[in-house]
């Protein structure tokens, strides 16, 4: 791993916001999925959660055009399982929905642990999901259109969350990801060839030194070399 690569990945890890996420309820169009995951990565979101109309439509690595290498996409078979996981992480759930109780999306405090709920392209958020949300929000619009594309709406809200978190100093300081997760991302991002070999041989990722170079014992190196043809 080059010093430049190490510095770039380390800077990215230090900006990750594990308490901010997006929850996609049956969003299925590939270009929307790719755009949302790319925006999530851009603002420091490390995890996206999703339910799907059909298992076959689950987000693939190619769909996200590389962004999924840096953002974990967690798939759920049903709404209840997804919400249960978000609640376990202490997340408030914010839903885009025109209702009597909806507020301007900029009035929400995104410095709190927050999951932004976005609905399916045609039908929007289901009634069941809306009933589980803590707050409905709207994106003010003064034109003739009544709604924005789901990926555009996601981007607007995510960048408002980033703005608030930057003002609160939440992008400063050290990495807030777990040590294991940070190590996984650093290793996979800095050593793709050895990552592939580790997966092929079912080997753990070895330690890295301060310069991002592999600091493994002799047994690990012997196991890796045996994988080469």
Buried (B, 14 or more C-beta within 10 A) or exposed (E): BEEEBBEEBBEBBBBBBBBBBBBBBBBBBBEBBBBBBBBBBBBBBBBBBBBBEEEEBBBEEEBBBEBBEBBBBBBBEEBEBBBEBBEEEEBBBBBBBEEEEBEEBBEBEBBBBBBBBBBBBEEBBBEEBBEBBBBBBBBEEEEEEEEBBBBBBBBBBBEBBBEBBBEEEBBEEEBBBEEEBBBBBBBBBBBEEBBEBBEEEEBEBBEBEEEBEBEBEEEBEEBBEEEEE
